Amino acid sequence: MLCEVDSDVNQPSGDRILGIDLGLKDFAIVHDGNEVTKHSNPKHLKRHEKNLARKQKKFARKVKGSNSKNKYKKLVAKVHERVSNSRQDFLHKLSRKLVNESQVIVVENLNVKGMVLNRKLSKSISDVGWGMFINFLDYKLKRKEGQLVEIGRFFPSSKTCSCCGHVLNELTLDIREWDCPSCGTHHDRDGNAALNIRNQGIRILSMDGGNPVLAEPRRSKTNKPKGRKASVNEAGSLHRTVRSV
């Protein structure tokens, strides 16, 4: 059955600015300037892991080219489809909730491709769907004429005190709470990071939408004079990463 609906009918329109810190234990830590809200990670793949392993084991034991092999191939594919559908359902519902409550959402520009190279966390990072979530936020905000602001991935959101601005030299991943050595404020690591991301997004907007993030050096042109080797000029430049309508 197909039906056509107007997606903008009766949609609530919030006007808040939200800062979001994405993680693995808690999928999204959201700060609106006054309070922090944590949305837990459903861990979709882990919930289906035993069922998937059992079917894959049976699939591997079947004779190649047999009807039984083809049958279990489809069963394995159905489990993967179920995981994918549950992940998208969660991301759609959470992104819709946050977009309805806000006008501007600030997130970090994460290097997901680089992060999945970590062998211990690659499965969890691939399952969580950060990139898909940011894309959902982006197009849903555009529909309501909102803005998605992405701050630089090297911004020290976790190591910066949101009260006095002091930046720690080092903060390992196992430290979840810390006290600022400058002003003595006690911080929850993720809540503090979400607030710093929000504050940085507000600074970017106050700079008329500019989000200066250092780009990686890129090749601009190649000059090859007669009788000489080619010389490549490389230059890094500033670029803006604010998504808006």
Backbone bond lengths (Angstrom), bond angles and torsions (degrees), N, CA, C in turn:
res aa  C-N    CA-C-N  psi(-1)  N-CA   C-N-CA  omega(-1)  CA-C   N-CA-C  phi
1 M - - - 1.451 - - 1.533 108.91 -
2 L 1.330 116.76 130.61 1.451 122.11 178.51 1.522 109.45 -116.04
3 C 1.309 115.91 139.39 1.464 119.86 176.50 1.525 108.89 -143.54
4 E 1.326 115.41 153.42 1.458 121.15 -178.89 1.521 109.01 -110.41
5 V 1.344 116.12 127.71 1.467 120.42 -179.89 1.517 109.15 -129.63
6 D 1.321 115.54 157.20 1.453 121.85 175.30 1.520 107.78 -92.03
7 S 1.344 117.34 111.86 1.463 120.98 -173.36 1.522 113.01 -70.42
8 D 1.334 118.08 -15.81 1.463 120.82 -177.06 1.521 113.60 -92.89
9 V 1.332 117.35 -0.63 1.448 120.02 -177.73 1.527 110.35 -75.71
10 N 1.332 115.86 130.33 1.473 123.40 176.47 1.527 113.54 56.65
11 Q 1.331 117.35 30.92 1.458 120.45 176.88 1.528 108.88 -88.68
12 P 1.349 117.99 124.22 1.464 119.80 177.72 1.523 111.03 -65.29
13 S 1.319 116.68 144.61 1.459 120.86 -177.44 1.520 109.83 -123.67
14 G 1.343 116.77 98.44 1.454 121.31 177.88 1.518 110.53 -79.82
15 D 1.325 116.38 164.36 1.461 120.33 -178.26 1.528 112.06 -125.78
16 R 1.332 117.62 19.56 1.457 120.04 -176.88 1.523 111.81 -84.57
17 I 1.338 115.15 161.95 1.462 121.93 172.17 1.523 107.18 -108.31
18 L 1.326 116.54 120.11 1.461 121.58 -176.30 1.527 110.46 -111.06
19 G 1.330 115.71 137.14 1.456 121.54 170.83 1.515 108.57 -106.90
20 I 1.326 117.61 130.88 1.466 121.78 -175.64 1.520 110.26 -122.05
21 D 1.333 115.27 124.49 1.468 121.85 172.11 1.520 107.36 -105.58
22 L 1.317 117.47 120.19 1.465 122.43 -177.82 1.519 110.06 -91.33
23 G 1.346 116.61 139.82 1.455 120.75 -178.35 1.511 111.95 -146.72
24 L 1.341 115.87 -171.99 1.458 122.15 -179.37 1.525 112.06 -103.21
25 K 1.329 117.76 -45.41 1.466 119.97 178.01 1.520 109.93 -66.80
26 D 1.326 116.69 -53.94 1.460 122.92 169.51 1.518 106.68 -106.75
27 F 1.315 116.74 126.06 1.460 119.77 -175.49 1.524 111.67 -62.88
28 A 1.331 116.84 -47.33 1.464 120.67 -178.14 1.520 109.79 -138.22
29 I 1.325 115.63 127.69 1.458 121.89 174.20 1.529 106.15 -108.57
30 V 1.318 117.29 113.87 1.463 122.91 -170.88 1.525 109.74 -110.02
31 H 1.339 116.46 129.53 1.467 121.62 177.45 1.525 108.89 -122.42
32 D 1.337 116.57 128.31 1.461 120.77 179.93 1.524 112.64 -104.19
33 G 1.328 117.63 10.23 1.457 121.71 -178.52 1.508 113.10 101.81
34 N 1.331 116.45 -22.78 1.462 120.92 -179.70 1.526 112.21 -116.51
35 E 1.314 116.21 -42.46 1.460 119.76 -178.51 1.518 110.84 -141.89
36 V 1.335 114.14 160.25 1.464 120.17 -178.90 1.524 109.40 -110.83
37 T 1.333 116.01 140.23 1.465 122.52 177.96 1.520 108.65 -125.39
38 K 1.329 115.98 131.11 1.460 120.66 -178.94 1.524 110.26 -109.65
39 H 1.324 116.46 130.58 1.461 123.21 177.58 1.528 107.20 -110.18
40 S 1.326 116.53 115.94 1.462 121.30 -173.59 1.523 111.88 -69.03
41 N 1.314 115.49 156.59 1.467 122.78 179.43 1.525 109.39 -84.64
42 P 1.336 118.39 118.15 1.486 120.73 -178.21 1.531 113.93 -68.00
43 K 1.332 118.37 -19.64 1.472 123.05 -179.42 1.531 111.51 51.39
44 H 1.321 114.49 65.57 1.469 122.06 -173.13 1.529 112.48 -59.54
45 L 1.324 116.99 -45.91 1.466 120.06 -176.83 1.526 111.25 -65.76
46 K 1.324 117.03 -38.94 1.463 120.66 -178.07 1.528 111.19 -63.93
47 R 1.334 117.45 -34.19 1.462 121.35 179.68 1.524 111.67 -66.30
48 H 1.330 117.38 -27.04 1.471 121.15 -177.94 1.524 111.84 -108.18
49 E 1.341 117.43 6.59 1.462 121.03 -171.70 1.530 112.82 -62.89
50 K 1.325 118.29 -44.35 1.464 121.35 -178.41 1.525 111.32 -65.40
51 N 1.327 115.71 -44.36 1.461 120.57 178.37 1.529 110.86 -62.78
52 L 1.338 116.72 -41.54 1.462 121.55 179.77 1.529 110.97 -66.02
53 A 1.343 116.92 -43.15 1.466 120.79 -179.26 1.530 111.00 -64.29
54 R 1.337 117.14 -39.13 1.464 121.44 179.87 1.525 110.92 -64.15
55 K 1.329 117.04 -44.47 1.460 120.69 -179.27 1.529 111.46 -70.87
56 Q 1.323 117.54 -36.77 1.464 120.45 178.42 1.532 110.99 -66.96
57 K 1.323 116.11 -34.78 1.474 120.33 178.54 1.526 110.34 -65.81
58 K 1.330 116.73 -43.87 1.464 120.60 178.50 1.526 110.77 -66.65
59 F 1.346 115.62 -38.73 1.470 120.78 178.84 1.533 110.97 -61.42
60 A 1.339 116.25 -40.66 1.468 120.69 -177.79 1.526 112.12 -67.82
61 R 1.344 117.51 -26.01 1.461 121.31 -176.80 1.532 113.49 -85.22
62 K 1.311 117.77 -13.29 1.463 120.74 -177.45 1.529 111.29 -76.38
63 V 1.325 114.54 154.49 1.462 120.81 -179.57 1.522 109.93 -71.40
64 K 1.312 115.69 133.80 1.451 120.98 -177.86 1.534 111.06 -61.56
65 G 1.345 115.83 130.63 1.462 121.67 179.28 1.512 114.67 86.98
66 S 1.340 118.33 -4.68 1.468 121.06 -178.76 1.526 110.73 -81.05
67 N 1.346 115.41 162.39 1.464 120.91 177.87 1.530 110.92 -63.99
68 S 1.321 115.58 -35.01 1.465 120.01 179.49 1.531 111.03 -65.54
69 K 1.323 115.93 -37.45 1.471 120.99 177.89 1.520 110.36 -63.71
70 N 1.341 115.78 -43.81 1.466 120.27 179.10 1.528 111.72 -66.01
71 K 1.341 115.60 -35.95 1.460 120.62 178.96 1.527 111.08 -62.23
72 Y 1.324 116.45 -47.68 1.460 119.63 -178.14 1.530 112.31 -74.23
73 K 1.318 116.46 -23.45 1.466 119.55 173.72 1.525 110.21 -63.56
74 K 1.332 115.51 -40.76 1.468 120.26 178.16 1.530 111.06 -69.18
75 L 1.335 117.23 -36.83 1.464 120.68 179.21 1.535 111.59 -64.75
76 V 1.348 115.77 -39.88 1.465 120.16 177.04 1.526 110.34 -65.22
77 A 1.334 115.77 -41.26 1.466 120.14 179.58 1.535 111.10 -63.91
78 K 1.329 117.12 -34.58 1.463 120.69 179.28 1.528 111.92 -66.57
79 V 1.337 116.11 -37.31 1.465 119.57 177.52 1.528 110.23 -64.64
80 H 1.336 116.76 -44.51 1.467 121.09 177.89 1.536 110.68 -61.27
81 E 1.333 116.17 -38.54 1.460 120.09 178.60 1.527 110.72 -66.01
82 R 1.332 116.56 -39.03 1.465 121.05 179.07 1.532 110.83 -63.59
83 V 1.329 116.24 -41.46 1.467 121.01 177.69 1.521 110.47 -62.97
84 S 1.328 116.27 -45.59 1.465 121.33 -179.89 1.531 111.53 -62.34
85 N 1.332 116.62 -42.70 1.461 120.56 -179.47 1.529 112.21 -66.09
86 S 1.335 117.39 -41.47 1.461 120.82 179.71 1.530 110.60 -67.13
87 R 1.335 117.37 -36.23 1.464 121.07 177.65 1.538 110.34 -64.97
88 Q 1.325 116.52 -47.91 1.462 119.77 -179.59 1.527 111.68 -64.37
89 D 1.316 116.58 -37.26 1.468 120.40 178.78 1.531 110.36 -61.49
90 F 1.327 116.73 -45.53 1.469 121.07 179.10 1.524 111.03 -62.93
91 L 1.330 116.59 -46.49 1.470 120.64 -177.61 1.521 111.96 -65.70
92 H 1.329 117.16 -38.28 1.472 120.44 177.81 1.530 111.05 -65.16
93 K 1.322 117.07 -44.61 1.469 120.16 -177.33 1.526 111.74 -67.36
94 L 1.342 116.65 -42.67 1.459 119.22 -179.36 1.529 111.26 -69.44
95 S 1.323 117.21 -42.96 1.467 119.65 179.07 1.523 111.24 -63.66
96 R 1.335 117.67 -38.91 1.466 120.87 177.24 1.522 111.26 -63.55
97 K 1.319 117.19 -41.78 1.464 121.59 179.38 1.528 110.90 -61.62
98 L 1.334 116.68 -46.38 1.462 120.86 -177.44 1.525 111.86 -69.29
99 V 1.324 116.71 -38.71 1.466 120.59 179.06 1.522 110.67 -66.36
100 N 1.333 117.22 -38.60 1.467 120.40 178.79 1.527 112.12 -64.26
101 E 1.341 116.43 -27.69 1.463 120.52 -177.02 1.527 113.01 -89.18
102 S 1.323 118.44 -8.93 1.463 119.69 -168.72 1.520 112.50 -136.59
103 Q 1.343 113.91 168.58 1.455 122.09 172.48 1.528 110.11 -115.28
104 V 1.329 116.11 -28.82 1.470 122.03 178.44 1.526 108.41 -132.24
105 I 1.332 116.63 133.61 1.459 122.07 175.32 1.523 108.46 -124.56
106 V 1.339 116.07 132.31 1.462 121.82 -178.38 1.528 108.86 -113.49
107 V 1.327 116.62 128.79 1.469 122.26 179.36 1.526 109.03 -134.07
108 E 1.335 115.59 167.46 1.463 120.99 174.65 1.525 110.27 -87.64
109 N 1.309 116.10 145.87 1.464 122.12 176.01 1.528 107.87 -84.73
110 L 1.340 116.47 87.13 1.463 121.62 -172.35 1.530 112.04 -79.05
111 N 1.324 115.35 143.33 1.464 121.93 175.05 1.528 108.30 -92.37
112 V 1.322 116.67 77.92 1.467 121.41 -174.71 1.525 111.27 -64.81
113 K 1.336 117.40 -39.64 1.465 120.60 -179.30 1.525 111.65 -61.05
114 G 1.324 115.81 -36.87 1.451 119.43 178.02 1.518 112.39 -74.81
115 M 1.345 116.36 -33.92 1.464 120.67 -177.16 1.524 112.49 -70.40
116 V 1.330 117.34 -32.02 1.468 119.26 -178.50 1.533 112.20 -72.30
117 L 1.322 117.70 -7.09 1.466 120.42 175.63 1.523 111.56 -72.94
118 N 1.338 116.64 -14.52 1.464 121.22 174.84 1.527 108.47 -72.62
119 R 1.326 117.62 112.03 1.467 121.38 -173.11 1.528 112.89 -64.17
120 K 1.328 117.13 -29.43 1.458 120.17 -177.91 1.524 112.16 -76.37
121 L 1.334 116.72 -28.09 1.470 120.36 -174.11 1.529 113.18 -114.68
122 S 1.327 117.79 -1.11 1.467 120.05 -172.59 1.532 112.53 -60.32
123 K 1.338 117.38 -41.06 1.465 120.39 -179.10 1.531 111.16 -65.62
124 S 1.325 115.95 -43.96 1.471 120.63 -179.58 1.520 111.61 -65.90
125 I 1.345 116.64 -40.71 1.469 120.53 -179.69 1.522 110.88 -67.95
126 S 1.337 117.16 -39.45 1.466 120.80 178.64 1.523 111.13 -66.48
127 D 1.337 116.59 -34.31 1.468 120.79 -176.95 1.519 112.46 -76.10
128 V 1.340 117.69 -29.50 1.453 120.31 -169.88 1.533 113.45 -72.01
129 G 1.338 118.57 -33.32 1.464 121.19 173.54 1.517 114.82 77.25
130 W 1.345 117.90 43.76 1.461 120.31 179.72 1.535 112.28 -62.79
131 G 1.341 116.45 -44.92 1.462 120.22 -177.92 1.518 112.31 -61.05
132 M 1.317 116.47 -43.22 1.465 121.28 178.30 1.528 110.74 -63.10
133 F 1.327 116.26 -40.64 1.464 121.06 -179.99 1.529 111.56 -62.09
134 I 1.338 116.96 -43.82 1.474 120.59 179.43 1.525 110.54 -65.34
135 N 1.337 117.38 -37.89 1.466 120.18 176.72 1.529 111.39 -63.71
136 F 1.331 116.83 -40.06 1.464 120.66 177.67 1.522 110.70 -63.14
137 L 1.331 116.76 -43.68 1.464 120.36 177.82 1.530 110.69 -60.31
138 D 1.327 115.65 -42.09 1.462 121.03 -175.40 1.529 111.71 -61.66
139 Y 1.332 117.40 -52.86 1.464 118.16 -174.56 1.530 112.35 -73.55
140 K 1.327 116.92 -28.69 1.463 119.42 178.08 1.527 111.56 -73.02
141 L 1.336 116.48 -35.19 1.465 119.87 175.30 1.522 110.98 -67.99
142 K 1.321 116.67 -38.33 1.464 119.85 179.15 1.522 111.44 -62.48
143 R 1.320 116.94 -34.96 1.461 120.72 -179.96 1.522 112.20 -63.71
144 K 1.325 116.57 -30.91 1.470 120.45 179.99 1.529 111.30 -105.14
145 E 1.351 116.29 17.33 1.460 122.96 178.55 1.535 111.46 60.56
146 G 1.321 115.60 38.31 1.452 121.27 175.13 1.519 110.51 -98.01
147 Q 1.334 116.18 -172.59 1.460 121.66 -177.99 1.513 111.51 -133.53
148 L 1.329 115.11 139.71 1.461 121.60 168.94 1.519 107.16 -110.50
149 V 1.337 116.76 120.85 1.465 122.02 -179.32 1.518 108.53 -109.44
150 E 1.332 116.73 126.20 1.459 121.77 178.10 1.525 109.19 -108.13
151 I 1.330 116.60 122.51 1.461 120.26 177.83 1.520 109.48 -92.61
152 G 1.321 117.18 163.47 1.457 122.23 -176.76 1.520 112.37 -61.96
153 R 1.321 117.31 143.25 1.465 122.18 -177.07 1.528 112.47 -68.75
154 F 1.337 117.24 -16.76 1.468 120.26 -179.38 1.532 112.43 -95.54
155 F 1.311 117.19 4.29 1.461 120.22 176.60 1.533 108.64 -67.07
156 P 1.363 118.89 125.87 1.476 121.41 -175.13 1.527 112.86 -78.31
157 S 1.307 117.25 68.35 1.472 121.39 -174.66 1.522 112.54 -66.56
158 S 1.332 117.62 -36.14 1.465 120.95 -178.13 1.523 112.29 -79.46
159 K 1.341 117.06 -32.46 1.461 121.17 -173.41 1.533 113.43 -90.47
160 T 1.341 117.09 -4.48 1.462 120.63 -177.01 1.521 110.88 -98.09
161 C 1.324 117.23 132.83 1.472 121.67 175.62 1.523 108.36 -73.91
162 S 1.321 117.28 123.32 1.465 121.28 -178.09 1.520 112.33 -73.79
163 C 1.335 117.54 -9.95 1.473 121.06 -179.87 1.528 112.06 -92.22
164 C 1.347 116.73 -50.90 1.469 119.44 -174.71 1.523 113.59 -113.18
165 G 1.338 117.81 -11.21 1.459 120.76 178.11 1.517 114.92 87.38
166 H 1.335 117.74 5.97 1.464 120.56 178.40 1.539 109.81 -66.50
167 V 1.338 116.52 136.91 1.466 121.98 -178.98 1.522 109.16 -111.77
168 L 1.340 116.40 124.15 1.461 121.13 178.10 1.526 110.44 -71.94
169 N 1.324 115.69 149.51 1.465 119.99 176.97 1.523 111.08 -70.51
170 E 1.339 116.26 -36.25 1.464 120.51 -177.21 1.520 109.65 -150.88
171 L 1.323 116.19 142.33 1.463 122.10 176.10 1.523 107.63 -148.06
172 T 1.337 116.21 102.35 1.461 120.59 -177.45 1.522 111.18 -73.00
173 L 1.339 115.80 160.79 1.458 121.04 -174.73 1.525 113.50 -66.21
174 D 1.331 117.55 -23.78 1.454 119.77 -177.88 1.534 112.89 -78.08
175 I 1.322 117.87 -12.17 1.467 121.72 178.07 1.525 108.83 -88.21
176 R 1.325 116.68 110.60 1.464 121.43 -176.65 1.528 112.63 -98.82
177 E 1.334 117.81 -17.70 1.461 122.43 176.96 1.520 108.57 -138.20
178 W 1.342 116.67 146.02 1.463 119.52 179.98 1.520 110.37 -153.91
179 D 1.340 114.74 158.52 1.462 122.12 178.00 1.519 109.09 -107.89
180 C 1.327 116.37 134.76 1.462 121.20 179.80 1.534 109.37 -69.45
181 P 1.347 118.44 123.91 1.467 120.34 179.31 1.520 113.45 -69.57
182 S 1.345 117.29 -14.14 1.458 120.78 -178.05 1.531 112.86 -90.73
183 C 1.355 115.85 -51.31 1.466 118.90 -176.71 1.528 113.04 -111.15
184 G 1.346 117.74 -7.53 1.461 121.02 176.86 1.510 115.72 81.46
185 T 1.329 118.63 4.38 1.466 121.84 -179.23 1.525 110.92 -68.85
186 H 1.341 116.35 134.61 1.467 121.50 177.48 1.526 109.37 -86.88
187 H 1.335 117.04 130.11 1.462 121.59 -175.39 1.522 111.33 -121.56
188 D 1.324 115.38 137.59 1.454 121.62 161.28 1.521 106.19 -82.61
189 R 1.321 117.26 126.86 1.463 121.50 -171.97 1.536 112.65 -52.52
190 D 1.330 117.09 -51.26 1.460 121.29 -174.46 1.527 112.27 -72.81
191 G 1.337 117.00 -40.83 1.458 120.10 178.25 1.512 111.99 -64.17
192 N 1.322 116.37 -40.17 1.463 121.42 177.58 1.526 110.63 -64.56
193 A 1.349 116.45 -41.47 1.470 120.83 179.41 1.526 111.10 -63.07
194 A 1.345 116.72 -42.63 1.465 120.58 -179.94 1.527 110.89 -63.06
195 L 1.340 117.17 -40.16 1.466 120.63 178.94 1.522 110.92 -67.33
196 N 1.331 117.43 -40.78 1.469 120.44 177.54 1.526 111.52 -64.23
197 I 1.333 116.83 -38.29 1.470 120.60 177.42 1.527 109.83 -63.50
198 R 1.327 116.15 -42.70 1.479 120.23 177.93 1.525 111.09 -61.87
199 N 1.334 116.76 -47.10 1.466 120.89 -178.98 1.524 111.66 -62.67
200 Q 1.341 116.34 -39.19 1.459 120.21 178.35 1.533 110.86 -66.13
201 G 1.327 116.54 -37.69 1.463 120.07 176.88 1.520 111.82 -63.61
202 I 1.337 116.74 -39.10 1.472 120.50 177.98 1.532 110.06 -65.00
203 R 1.347 117.14 -39.13 1.470 120.25 177.15 1.526 110.62 -62.49
204 I 1.324 116.06 -40.80 1.468 120.70 179.54 1.525 110.47 -62.53
205 L 1.337 116.38 -43.58 1.461 120.27 -179.78 1.528 111.15 -66.92
206 S 1.332 116.78 -34.88 1.467 120.17 179.14 1.532 111.15 -70.57
207 M 1.349 116.73 -19.69 1.467 121.65 175.59 1.530 110.48 -87.64
208 D 1.321 116.15 22.17 1.468 122.58 178.26 1.516 111.92 66.04
209 G 1.346 115.62 40.50 1.455 120.00 172.31 1.503 115.02 86.02
210 G 1.328 118.90 0.86 1.458 120.28 -178.52 1.517 111.29 -79.13
211 N 1.308 116.14 132.87 1.469 121.09 176.86 1.514 108.12 -128.10
212 P 1.359 116.77 84.53 1.469 117.87 -174.25 1.510 113.02 -73.38
213 V 1.312 116.43 109.20 1.467 122.62 176.61 1.514 107.49 -121.10
214 L 1.322 116.74 128.95 1.457 119.35 -178.95 1.516 110.87 -64.96
215 A 1.291 116.25 123.47 1.466 120.58 178.33 1.519 109.50 -80.83
216 E 1.325 116.18 156.35 1.456 120.25 174.49 1.529 108.81 -69.86
217 P 1.341 117.51 144.34 1.473 119.62 178.48 1.520 110.72 -54.43
218 R 1.302 115.82 132.18 1.465 119.27 -179.70 1.520 109.82 -126.68
219 R 1.312 116.26 157.38 1.453 120.42 179.63 1.520 109.43 -77.78
220 S 1.326 115.19 125.86 1.456 118.41 -178.65 1.522 111.11 -93.30
221 K 1.335 116.21 -50.25 1.465 118.70 179.10 1.526 108.92 -160.49
222 T 1.291 115.14 163.41 1.470 121.24 178.37 1.516 109.09 -121.38
223 N 1.312 115.33 120.82 1.463 120.13 177.88 1.534 108.87 -104.19
224 K 1.293 116.83 128.68 1.466 121.20 -178.59 1.522 109.68 -130.49
225 P 1.352 117.23 84.71 1.466 119.32 177.91 1.525 110.64 -66.39
226 K 1.327 115.65 161.21 1.461 120.51 -179.26 1.511 110.90 -63.44
227 G 1.313 115.65 133.86 1.443 121.72 175.53 1.514 115.24 75.40
228 R 1.360 118.70 8.05 1.461 121.90 179.58 1.518 110.44 -127.49
229 K 1.337 115.30 163.53 1.455 120.35 177.38 1.513 110.49 -75.51
230 A 1.314 115.49 155.86 1.467 119.66 179.41 1.523 109.11 -68.88
231 S 1.332 116.02 141.62 1.474 121.45 175.56 1.507 108.86 -121.45
232 V 1.321 116.38 133.28 1.467 121.65 -175.91 1.516 109.17 -106.68
233 N 1.339 117.41 126.64 1.463 121.91 175.39 1.508 109.14 -93.88
234 E 1.316 116.06 122.53 1.464 120.00 179.08 1.517 108.57 -112.52
235 A 1.314 115.46 138.23 1.472 119.27 179.38 1.508 110.26 -143.88
236 G 1.305 115.95 133.64 1.461 120.57 173.42 1.511 108.06 -93.55
237 S 1.284 117.36 143.62 1.462 120.59 -178.67 1.514 110.34 -136.40
238 L 1.313 116.28 168.88 1.457 121.75 175.77 1.510 109.97 -90.22
239 H 1.298 117.10 138.29 1.456 119.42 175.23 1.517 109.27 -135.32
240 R 1.305 117.21 162.45 1.449 122.46 -176.39 1.525 109.76 -104.94
241 T 1.320 116.46 140.37 1.459 119.65 -177.97 1.521 110.76 -127.24
242 V 1.327 116.30 41.52 1.463 120.56 175.83 1.501 108.52 -96.01
243 R 1.314 116.55 122.63 1.467 120.84 177.27 1.516 108.09 -93.54
244 S 1.291 116.47 122.91 1.463 119.15 179.34 1.524 109.03 -150.71
245 V 1.328 115.44 172.61 1.462 119.54 179.68 1.508 109.53 -87.82
